[in-house]
Amino acid sequence: MSKYHTADNLYVDNVTLMVKDIDKSLKFYTESLGLTLLNNKSNIYELGTKKRVLVILIHNENALPKERTTGLYHFALLLPDRRFLGQLINHFIVINQKIVGGSDHDVSEALYLSDPDGNGIEIYADRLDTLWKYENDEIVMSTEAMDYEDLIKHAYNAKWTEMPEDTVMGHVHFHVTSLINAGNFFIDTLGFNQMLYYGTSALFLSNKGYHHHVGLNTWNGVTAKNRADNMVGLVGYHLNVPKDEEEALLERISFSKREILNDENGRYIVDVNKVKIYF
């Protein structure tokens, strides 16, 4: 398991999505991605690996289709190593799974695709952190062509049947309307650190030196509306908070004047996009 995604790290460890067609969604997440259905109660379905829940689906057959809003750009599943990424590429070729593309980001190699409701997904493998580069105290990340041939060449020689059990939620990337406001919230209130200001439209944040646990961008426009409550997309996400940092987080939340609320899923606050953050 990644040392940047343990109980001692501040990071998003699962996401909750509203979907319209649960049969289509379950087929995609279990057969195409290889996640396991771990629990189902009423209209809520928990999927992940044998070790952890990664994605929670809320079925709403009357949900509105995806629109250009704030909220989820993509959630990113981090594989244990790049040989799994090559194996997954082979699997997608066999089942004819459509992808949006693939990129080499210097720190990682990543595939991009969408679920049946248009929720963005990244599946990636990190390069060793000893190979990460820095300039002016910021991580160096770029977007170059992925070397599919090399990934396939070094892939595990086995049929893809399930997501590796050490897969984690590597990061979550959000559409926001203001990098300043969103950055202040994720840094000053939640406790993340700035890793890279990418041009004028994206910001990457992390905890304890990871290249990024959170991405923020304004690519849907600075006037984008928040997702409607009955629209497919990101409903909430869970923040893993190290035990020795919980008191400090509660103090920062109090100082920010944000209200801590409770529902059937536990305590939460709302982020800059009015999305629930459970912790």
C-alpha positions as CSV (number, residue, x, y, z in Angstrom):
1,M,0.0,0.0,0.0
2,S,1.2,3.5,-0.8
3,K,2.9,5.1,2.2
4,Y,1.0,8.3,1.3
5,H,-2.4,6.6,1.8
6,T,-2.3,5.0,5.3
7,A,-4.2,5.8,8.5
8,D,-1.5,8.4,9.3
9,N,-2.3,10.5,6.2
10,L,-4.9,13.1,5.5
11,Y,-6.6,12.1,2.3
12,V,-9.9,11.3,0.7
13,D,-10.4,7.5,1.0
14,N,-13.8,7.0,-0.7
15,V,-16.4,8.9,-2.7
16,T,-20.2,8.7,-2.9
17,L,-21.9,9.1,-6.3
18,M,-25.5,9.3,-7.3
19,V,-26.3,7.1,-10.4
20,K,-29.4,6.7,-12.5
21,D,-29.2,3.1,-13.8
22,I,-27.8,0.8,-11.0
23,D,-27.7,-2.3,-13.2
24,K,-25.6,-0.5,-15.8
25,S,-23.4,1.1,-13.1
26,L,-22.8,-2.2,-11.2
27,K,-21.9,-3.9,-14.5
28,F,-19.3,-1.2,-15.3
29,Y,-17.7,-1.0,-11.8
30,T,-17.6,-4.7,-11.2
31,E,-16.9,-6.1,-14.7
32,S,-15.0,-3.3,-16.4
33,L,-13.1,-2.0,-13.4
34,G,-13.0,-5.1,-11.3
35,L,-14.3,-3.7,-8.1
36,T,-16.2,-6.0,-5.7
37,L,-19.7,-5.3,-4.4
38,L,-19.1,-5.3,-0.7
39,N,-22.4,-4.2,0.8
40,N,-25.9,-3.3,-0.4
41,K,-28.7,-1.8,1.7
42,S,-31.7,-0.4,0.1
43,N,-30.5,1.9,-2.7
44,I,-26.9,2.2,-1.5
45,Y,-24.1,0.0,-2.9
46,E,-20.6,-0.1,-1.5
47,L,-17.8,-1.2,-3.9
48,G,-14.1,-1.6,-3.4
49,T,-11.5,-4.3,-2.8
50,K,-11.3,-6.9,-0.1
51,K,-9.5,-4.4,2.1
52,R,-11.5,-1.2,1.7
53,V,-14.6,0.6,0.3
54,L,-13.6,3.0,-2.6
55,V,-16.9,4.0,-4.3
56,I,-20.4,4.2,-2.8
57,L,-23.3,4.4,-5.3
58,I,-26.7,5.8,-4.5
59,H,-29.3,4.6,-6.9
60,N,-31.9,7.2,-8.0
61,E,-33.8,6.2,-11.1
62,N,-35.2,9.8,-11.3
63,A,-31.8,11.5,-11.2
64,L,-31.2,14.3,-13.6
65,P,-28.4,13.8,-16.2
66,K,-24.9,15.3,-15.7
67,E,-24.4,18.9,-16.5
68,R,-21.5,21.3,-16.5
69,T,-21.3,22.1,-12.8
70,T,-18.8,22.4,-9.9
71,G,-18.0,19.2,-8.1
72,L,-16.3,16.1,-9.4
73,Y,-13.7,16.3,-12.2
74,H,-12.5,12.8,-11.5
75,F,-11.7,10.5,-8.7
76,A,-8.5,8.6,-9.1
77,L,-7.8,5.0,-8.1
78,L,-4.1,4.3,-7.4
79,L,-2.8,0.9,-8.4
80,P,0.0,-0.8,-6.4
81,D,2.4,-0.7,-9.4
82,R,2.5,0.0,-13.2
83,R,2.4,-3.7,-14.1
84,F,-1.3,-3.7,-13.0
85,L,-1.8,-0.6,-15.2
86,G,-0.5,-2.5,-18.2
87,Q,-2.7,-5.5,-17.3
88,L,-5.7,-3.2,-17.1
89,I,-5.0,-1.8,-20.5
90,N,-5.0,-5.3,-21.9
91,H,-8.3,-6.0,-20.2
92,F,-9.8,-2.8,-21.7
93,I,-8.7,-3.9,-25.1
94,V,-10.3,-7.3,-24.7
95,I,-13.7,-6.0,-23.5
96,N,-13.6,-2.9,-25.8
97,Q,-13.9,-0.5,-22.9
98,K,-13.9,3.1,-24.2
99,I,-11.3,5.4,-22.5
100,V,-10.9,9.2,-22.7
101,G,-7.1,8.9,-23.0
102,G,-3.9,8.3,-21.1
103,S,-1.1,10.5,-19.9
104,D,2.4,10.5,-18.4
105,H,2.5,13.1,-15.7
106,D,6.2,12.7,-14.7
107,V,5.1,11.5,-11.2
108,S,2.7,9.0,-12.5
109,E,1.1,7.3,-15.5
110,A,-2.7,7.5,-15.8
111,L,-5.7,6.2,-17.8
112,Y,-8.9,8.3,-18.0
113,L,-12.4,7.1,-18.6
114,S,-16.0,7.8,-17.5
115,D,-18.7,5.7,-15.8
116,P,-22.1,5.3,-17.4
117,D,-23.3,8.6,-15.9
118,G,-20.3,10.6,-17.1
119,N,-18.4,10.7,-13.7
120,G,-14.7,11.1,-14.5
121,I,-12.3,8.4,-13.4
122,E,-8.6,8.2,-13.4
123,I,-6.7,4.9,-12.8
124,Y,-3.0,5.4,-12.3
125,A,0.3,4.1,-11.0
126,D,2.9,6.2,-9.3
127,R,6.6,6.4,-10.2
128,L,8.9,6.0,-7.2
129,D,8.9,9.2,-5.2
130,T,12.7,9.3,-5.5
131,L,12.2,10.1,-9.2
132,W,9.9,13.0,-8.6
133,K,11.3,16.4,-9.5
134,Y,10.9,19.8,-7.9
135,E,11.3,23.4,-9.1
136,N,11.1,26.4,-6.8
137,D,9.8,24.2,-4.0
138,E,6.9,22.9,-6.2
139,I,6.4,19.4,-7.6
140,V,7.0,19.0,-11.3
141,M,4.0,17.6,-13.1
142,S,3.3,17.7,-16.8
143,T,1.0,16.0,-19.4
144,E,2.8,14.0,-22.0
145,A,1.8,11.0,-24.1
146,M,1.5,7.7,-22.3
147,D,3.8,4.9,-23.5
148,Y,1.1,2.2,-23.9
149,E,3.5,-0.2,-25.6
150,D,5.9,-0.2,-22.7
151,L,3.1,-0.6,-20.2
152,I,1.7,-3.6,-22.1
153,K,5.1,-5.1,-22.5
154,H,5.7,-5.1,-18.8
155,A,2.1,-6.0,-17.7
156,Y,1.3,-8.9,-15.5
157,N,0.6,-11.8,-17.7
158,A,-2.8,-12.8,-16.3
159,K,-6.4,-12.1,-17.0
160,W,-7.8,-9.1,-15.2
161,T,-10.5,-10.4,-12.8
162,E,-10.5,-7.9,-10.0
163,M,-9.0,-4.6,-8.8
164,P,-5.8,-5.3,-6.8
165,E,-6.6,-5.4,-3.1
166,D,-4.0,-2.8,-2.3
167,T,-5.7,-0.2,-4.6
168,V,-6.5,3.0,-2.8
169,M,-8.2,6.3,-3.6
170,G,-5.1,8.1,-4.7
171,H,-6.7,11.6,-5.1
172,V,-9.8,13.4,-6.0
173,H,-9.9,16.3,-8.4
174,F,-12.7,19.0,-8.2
175,H,-14.2,21.6,-10.4
176,V,-14.5,24.9,-8.4
177,T,-15.3,28.5,-9.2
178,S,-12.4,30.1,-7.4
179,L,-9.0,28.6,-6.8
180,I,-8.4,31.2,-4.0
181,N,-11.5,30.3,-2.1
182,A,-11.2,26.6,-2.7
183,G,-7.5,26.6,-1.9
184,N,-8.1,28.5,1.3
185,F,-10.7,26.0,2.4
186,F,-8.6,22.9,1.6
187,I,-5.5,24.4,3.1
188,D,-6.6,26.5,6.0
189,T,-9.6,24.5,7.1
190,L,-8.8,20.9,6.1
191,G,-5.0,21.1,6.5
192,F,-3.6,20.2,3.1
193,N,-0.4,21.8,1.7
194,Q,0.1,23.4,-1.7
195,M,2.3,21.3,-4.0
196,L,1.8,23.0,-7.4
197,Y,0.0,26.0,-8.8
198,Y,-0.6,24.8,-12.4
199,G,-0.8,27.9,-14.6
200,T,-3.8,30.1,-13.5
201,S,-6.5,27.5,-13.5
202,A,-5.4,24.5,-11.4
203,L,-4.0,23.9,-8.0
204,F,-2.7,20.7,-6.5
205,L,-2.6,20.0,-2.7
206,S,-1.4,17.1,-0.5
207,N,-0.4,15.9,2.9
208,K,3.1,14.8,3.9
209,G,4.7,15.3,0.6
210,Y,2.6,13.4,-1.8
211,H,2.3,14.9,-5.3
212,H,-1.4,15.5,-4.8
213,H,-4.2,14.2,-2.7
214,V,-6.5,16.9,-4.0
215,G,-6.7,18.7,-7.3
216,L,-8.7,21.9,-8.0
217,N,-9.5,23.5,-11.3
218,T,-11.8,26.2,-12.8
219,W,-12.1,24.5,-16.2
220,N,-15.9,24.4,-16.0
221,G,-15.9,28.2,-15.6
222,V,-15.9,30.6,-12.7
223,T,-19.7,31.0,-13.0
224,A,-20.5,27.2,-12.9
225,K,-23.4,26.3,-10.7
226,N,-23.2,23.7,-8.0
227,R,-24.7,20.2,-8.7
228,A,-28.4,19.9,-8.0
229,D,-29.3,17.5,-5.1
230,N,-31.1,15.2,-7.5
231,M,-28.5,15.2,-10.3
232,V,-26.1,12.3,-10.9
233,G,-22.6,13.0,-9.7
234,L,-20.6,13.5,-6.5
235,V,-22.8,13.5,-3.4
236,G,-20.1,13.3,-0.8
237,Y,-16.6,12.0,0.1
238,H,-14.9,10.7,3.2
239,L,-11.8,12.2,4.6
240,N,-9.3,10.0,6.5
241,V,-8.1,12.1,9.4
242,P,-5.1,10.8,11.4
243,K,-6.1,10.4,15.1
244,D,-3.4,12.9,16.2
245,E,-4.7,15.5,13.8
246,E,-8.4,15.3,14.6
247,E,-8.4,17.9,17.4
248,A,-6.5,20.4,15.2
249,L,-9.0,19.8,12.4
250,L,-11.9,20.5,14.7
251,E,-10.3,23.7,15.9
252,R,-9.8,24.9,12.3
253,I,-13.4,24.0,11.4
254,S,-14.6,26.0,14.4
255,F,-12.4,28.9,13.5
256,S,-13.8,28.9,9.9
257,K,-17.4,29.1,11.4
258,R,-18.4,26.0,9.4
259,E,-21.1,24.0,11.0
260,I,-20.5,20.3,11.8
261,L,-23.7,18.4,10.9
262,N,-24.8,14.8,11.3
263,D,-26.9,12.4,9.2
264,E,-27.4,8.6,9.0
265,N,-23.8,8.3,7.5
266,G,-22.1,10.2,10.3
267,R,-20.7,13.7,10.9
268,Y,-19.8,16.0,8.1
269,I,-19.2,19.6,6.9
270,V,-19.9,20.9,3.4
271,D,-17.1,22.0,1.1
272,V,-16.9,25.0,-1.2
273,N,-19.2,23.2,-3.7
274,K,-21.8,22.4,-1.0
275,V,-20.7,18.7,-1.2
276,K,-20.6,16.7,2.0
277,I,-17.3,15.8,3.6
278,Y,-17.6,13.0,6.1
279,F,-14.7,12.6,8.6
